[in-house]
Amino acid sequence: MVDAGSHPDFHLVYKELARYHEEKRIRDSVMQDLGIDVIRSFLIAPAYRSGSRGRGKVFVVLEAELMSRDAQNALLKTLEEPPPLTTIILIAERAEEMLPTTLSRCSIVRFGPLPRDFVVGRLVEKNIAKQEAQFWAAFTDGSLGRALELADRGMYPVKCDMIQRLAELGPAGAADLGAHLAKVMEKLADQEVAAVQQAEGAALSKTLASRKAAAAMLQLIAGAVHDALALKSGAAMPVVHADQPDAIQALARRFEPAQLAQIIEQLSEYEELLWRNVNPKIVWDNVVITCASAAPLGI
């Protein structure tokens, strides 16, 4: 029944459930976070009702780090003293973004990576080319779910084009590439919004979709720079972007190890700025300038 998605006591809780809320105001809202209305209606309220089959209830909250502050505060009592035979699982990629009061009421279970060969095999079974499958297995460090998500979003050709452009970049071309990457981010965001609309009939926040697309792009760039740093410093580490060796070598030739390390640090700062609603065009212009010259943060 769980496999069929029809078990009455197994509840997946995710932000798109707003589409099925009893209040029209909530149904028509644009989803940017996992709000208090969804948590109250689809987790807290059913948690205190009797299970249909008398063997307990399980609630799995997807993207738990997207829970709003109000939603997390509303959930605290249920987390601390759940009803009998009730299990609540919060799944988060960035648990550090959740409130300390929420985390203190949870038992933290960290999942290790799957063997890369296993991930490659599962991706190939999904008709993903072996070279692409090998890249995603390495890039996601053995996370099959993340690898499938990125492959399904068509990120591989985006990644190849982006890394090649950065490898060939000179200071004079920074402005044009910054504008190009901003457009790529918007295109990826539009695709995700459309996919959610088709799958769930719900309106995903364009801002949230843009942030997720930008995060993936910045992580891909940082991975290439990390490969260049390993190559430049002679570290005995596997190259993630092994499918683009010429681009990685070009980056390694252009910068000293300290500069490459600085670029990686600044890319992390740019990702944080995007989540703080800084203008994406300004951020991407600075990303490209940094990757072209290792210049410091200019925002």
C-alpha positions as CSV (number, residue, x, y, z in Angstrom):
1,M,0.0,0.0,0.0
2,V,2.9,2.3,0.7
3,D,4.4,1.5,-2.7
4,A,1.1,2.2,-4.3
5,G,0.8,5.5,-2.5
6,S,-2.5,4.5,-0.9
7,H,-1.6,3.6,2.7
8,P,-4.0,5.7,4.9
9,D,-1.5,6.0,7.8
10,F,1.6,7.0,5.7
11,H,1.6,10.7,5.1
12,L,4.1,12.6,2.9
13,V,4.1,16.3,3.8
14,Y,5.5,18.8,1.3
15,K,4.9,22.4,0.4
16,E,2.8,21.6,-2.7
17,L,0.1,20.2,-0.5
18,A,-1.1,23.8,-0.2
19,R,-2.9,23.1,-3.5
20,Y,-5.2,20.7,-1.6
21,H,-5.9,22.9,1.5
22,E,-9.6,23.5,2.4
23,E,-9.2,27.2,2.3
24,K,-9.1,28.9,-1.2
25,R,-6.7,31.5,0.1
26,I,-4.1,28.8,0.8
27,R,-4.9,26.9,-2.4
28,D,-4.3,30.0,-4.5
29,S,-1.1,31.1,-2.7
30,V,2.3,30.9,-4.4
31,M,4.5,28.3,-2.7
32,Q,7.8,29.7,-1.4
33,D,8.1,27.9,1.8
34,L,6.5,25.0,3.7
35,G,4.0,27.1,5.6
36,I,2.2,26.8,8.9
37,D,-1.2,26.1,7.2
38,V,0.2,23.0,5.5
39,I,1.9,21.8,8.7
40,R,-1.3,22.3,10.7
41,S,-3.6,20.7,8.2
42,F,-1.5,17.8,6.9
43,L,0.7,16.9,9.9
44,I,-0.4,18.2,13.3
45,A,-4.2,17.6,12.9
46,P,-4.0,14.1,11.5
47,A,-1.3,13.2,14.0
48,Y,-3.8,13.4,16.8
49,R,-6.5,11.4,15.0
50,S,-6.6,7.6,15.3
51,G,-4.8,5.6,12.7
52,S,-6.9,3.8,10.1
53,R,-5.3,0.4,10.5
54,G,-4.4,0.6,14.2
55,R,-0.7,0.1,13.7
56,G,0.5,3.7,14.1
57,K,1.1,6.6,11.8
58,V,4.1,7.9,9.9
59,F,4.7,11.4,8.7
60,V,7.6,12.2,6.3
61,V,8.2,16.0,5.8
62,L,10.1,16.6,2.6
63,E,12.4,19.7,2.3
64,A,12.0,20.3,6.0
65,E,14.5,23.2,5.9
66,L,11.8,25.1,3.9
67,M,9.5,25.1,6.9
68,S,8.7,28.7,7.9
69,R,9.6,29.9,11.4
70,D,5.9,29.9,12.3
71,A,5.4,26.3,11.0
72,Q,8.4,25.0,13.0
73,N,7.2,26.7,16.2
74,A,3.7,25.3,15.7
75,L,5.2,21.8,15.3
76,L,7.4,21.9,18.4
77,K,4.8,20.4,20.9
78,T,4.0,17.6,18.5
79,L,7.7,16.8,17.9
80,E,8.4,16.8,21.6
81,E,5.4,14.7,22.6
82,P,4.0,12.9,19.6
83,P,0.8,10.9,20.0
84,P,1.3,7.2,20.7
85,L,2.5,5.1,17.8
86,T,3.3,8.3,15.7
87,T,6.6,8.7,13.9
88,I,7.6,12.0,12.4
89,I,10.6,12.1,10.0
90,L,12.0,15.5,8.8
91,I,14.2,15.2,5.7
92,A,16.5,18.1,5.1
93,E,19.6,18.7,2.9
94,R,20.6,21.7,5.0
95,A,19.5,21.0,8.6
96,E,21.6,23.9,9.8
97,E,19.0,26.2,8.3
98,M,16.3,24.9,10.7
99,L,15.6,26.4,14.1
100,P,17.7,25.1,17.0
101,T,14.5,24.4,18.9
102,T,13.3,22.1,16.2
103,L,16.6,20.3,15.9
104,S,16.8,19.8,19.7
105,R,13.6,17.8,19.6
106,C,14.9,15.4,16.8
107,S,17.3,12.5,16.7
108,I,19.7,13.3,13.8
109,V,20.4,10.5,11.4
110,R,23.0,11.3,8.7
111,F,22.9,9.3,5.5
112,G,26.1,8.2,3.9
113,P,26.8,8.0,0.2
114,L,25.9,5.0,-1.9
115,P,28.8,3.3,-3.9
116,R,29.3,5.3,-7.1
117,D,29.1,2.2,-9.3
118,F,25.7,1.5,-7.8
119,V,24.5,5.0,-8.6
120,V,25.9,4.9,-12.1
121,G,24.1,1.6,-12.7
122,R,20.8,2.9,-11.5
123,L,21.1,6.1,-13.7
124,V,22.0,4.0,-16.7
125,E,18.9,1.9,-16.1
126,K,17.0,5.2,-16.4
127,N,18.4,5.6,-19.9
128,I,21.0,8.2,-18.9
129,A,24.2,8.1,-20.9
130,K,27.1,6.4,-19.0
131,Q,29.4,9.5,-19.2
132,E,26.7,11.7,-17.7
133,A,25.8,9.0,-15.1
134,Q,29.4,8.8,-14.0
135,F,29.6,12.6,-13.6
136,W,26.4,12.8,-11.5
137,A,27.5,9.9,-9.3
138,A,30.8,11.7,-8.6
139,F,29.3,15.2,-8.3
140,T,26.6,14.1,-5.8
141,D,29.0,11.9,-3.9
142,G,26.8,8.9,-4.1
143,S,23.4,10.5,-3.6
144,L,21.1,8.7,-6.0
145,G,18.1,10.9,-5.4
146,R,20.1,14.1,-6.0
147,A,21.7,12.6,-9.1
148,L,18.3,11.6,-10.5
149,E,16.9,15.0,-9.8
150,L,19.7,16.9,-11.6
151,A,19.7,14.5,-14.5
152,D,15.9,14.8,-14.9
153,R,16.1,18.6,-14.9
154,G,18.4,18.5,-17.9
155,M,21.4,20.0,-16.0
156,Y,24.1,18.1,-17.7
157,P,24.3,20.1,-21.0
158,V,23.9,23.3,-18.9
159,K,26.9,22.2,-16.8
160,C,29.1,21.3,-19.8
161,D,28.4,24.6,-21.5
162,M,28.9,26.6,-18.4
163,I,32.3,25.0,-17.4
164,Q,33.6,25.4,-21.0
165,R,32.6,29.0,-21.1
166,L,34.3,29.7,-17.8
167,A,37.5,27.9,-18.8
168,E,37.7,30.1,-22.0
169,L,36.8,33.3,-20.2
170,G,38.8,36.4,-20.3
171,P,38.1,39.6,-18.3
172,A,36.6,41.3,-21.4
173,G,33.8,38.7,-21.7
174,A,32.7,38.8,-18.1
175,A,29.7,41.0,-18.6
176,D,28.2,39.0,-21.4
177,L,28.7,35.7,-19.6
178,G,27.1,37.1,-16.4
179,A,24.0,38.0,-18.4
180,H,24.0,34.6,-20.0
181,L,24.1,32.7,-16.7
182,A,21.3,34.9,-15.3
183,K,19.2,33.9,-18.3
184,V,20.1,30.2,-17.8
185,M,19.0,30.4,-14.2
186,E,15.7,32.0,-15.1
187,K,15.1,29.3,-17.8
188,L,15.8,26.5,-15.3
189,A,13.5,28.1,-12.8
190,D,10.7,28.5,-15.4
191,Q,11.0,24.8,-16.2
192,E,10.7,23.7,-12.6
193,V,7.7,26.0,-12.0
194,A,6.0,24.4,-15.1
195,A,6.9,20.9,-13.9
196,V,5.4,21.4,-10.5
197,Q,2.3,22.9,-12.1
198,Q,1.9,19.9,-14.4
199,A,2.6,17.3,-11.6
200,E,0.8,19.0,-8.7
201,G,-1.5,21.6,-10.3
202,A,0.1,24.1,-7.9
203,A,2.0,27.3,-8.3
204,L,5.7,27.1,-7.1
205,S,7.3,30.4,-6.2
206,K,9.5,31.6,-9.1
207,T,11.8,33.1,-6.5
208,L,12.3,29.8,-4.8
209,A,12.8,28.0,-8.1
210,S,15.4,30.6,-9.2
211,R,17.3,30.2,-5.9
212,K,17.4,26.4,-6.3
213,A,18.6,26.6,-9.9
214,A,21.3,29.2,-8.9
215,A,22.5,27.0,-6.1
216,A,22.9,24.0,-8.4
217,M,24.8,26.1,-11.0
218,L,27.1,27.6,-8.3
219,Q,27.8,24.2,-6.9
220,L,28.7,22.9,-10.3
221,I,31.1,25.8,-10.9
222,A,32.6,25.3,-7.4
223,G,33.2,21.6,-8.2
224,A,35.1,22.5,-11.3
225,V,37.3,25.0,-9.4
226,H,37.9,22.4,-6.7
227,D,39.1,20.0,-9.4
228,A,41.4,22.6,-10.7
229,L,42.8,23.2,-7.2
230,A,43.4,19.5,-6.7
231,L,45.2,19.3,-10.0
232,K,47.2,22.5,-9.4
233,S,48.3,21.4,-5.9
234,G,49.1,17.8,-6.9
235,A,46.5,16.4,-4.4
236,A,45.7,12.8,-5.0
237,M,42.0,13.3,-5.4
238,P,39.6,12.0,-8.0
239,V,38.4,14.6,-10.6
240,V,34.7,15.1,-10.5
241,H,34.5,16.9,-13.9
242,A,36.6,14.1,-15.5
243,D,34.4,14.5,-18.7
244,Q,35.9,18.0,-19.3
245,P,39.7,17.6,-18.6
246,D,40.7,20.4,-20.9
247,A,38.5,22.9,-19.1
248,I,39.8,21.8,-15.7
249,Q,43.4,22.1,-16.9
250,A,42.7,25.6,-18.3
251,L,41.4,26.7,-14.9
252,A,44.4,25.2,-13.2
253,R,46.9,27.0,-15.5
254,R,45.2,30.4,-15.0
255,F,45.3,30.5,-11.2
256,E,47.5,29.8,-8.3
257,P,46.2,27.4,-5.6
258,A,45.5,30.3,-3.1
259,Q,43.4,32.0,-5.8
260,L,41.4,28.9,-6.6
261,A,40.7,28.4,-2.9
262,Q,39.5,32.0,-2.7
263,I,37.2,31.5,-5.7
264,I,35.6,28.5,-4.0
265,E,35.0,30.5,-0.8
266,Q,33.5,33.4,-2.7
267,L,31.2,31.2,-4.7
268,S,29.7,30.0,-1.4
269,E,29.2,33.6,-0.4
270,Y,27.4,34.3,-3.6
271,E,25.0,31.4,-3.0
272,E,24.2,32.9,0.4
273,L,23.5,36.3,-1.2
274,L,21.1,34.8,-3.7
275,W,19.1,33.3,-0.7
276,R,19.0,36.8,0.8
277,N,17.2,38.2,-2.3
278,V,20.2,40.1,-3.7
279,N,19.6,41.0,-7.4
280,P,20.6,37.8,-9.3
281,K,22.0,39.8,-12.3
282,I,24.4,41.6,-9.9
283,V,25.4,38.3,-8.3
284,W,26.1,36.5,-11.6
285,D,28.2,39.5,-12.8
286,N,30.3,39.1,-9.7
287,V,30.5,35.3,-10.1
288,V,31.9,35.7,-13.6
289,I,34.4,38.4,-12.6
290,T,35.6,36.2,-9.7
291,C,36.0,33.2,-12.0
292,A,37.8,35.3,-14.6
293,S,40.3,37.1,-12.3
294,A,39.8,35.8,-8.7
295,A,38.8,39.4,-7.9
296,P,37.2,39.8,-4.4
297,L,33.5,40.1,-3.6
298,G,32.1,43.3,-5.2
299,I,28.5,43.4,-3.7
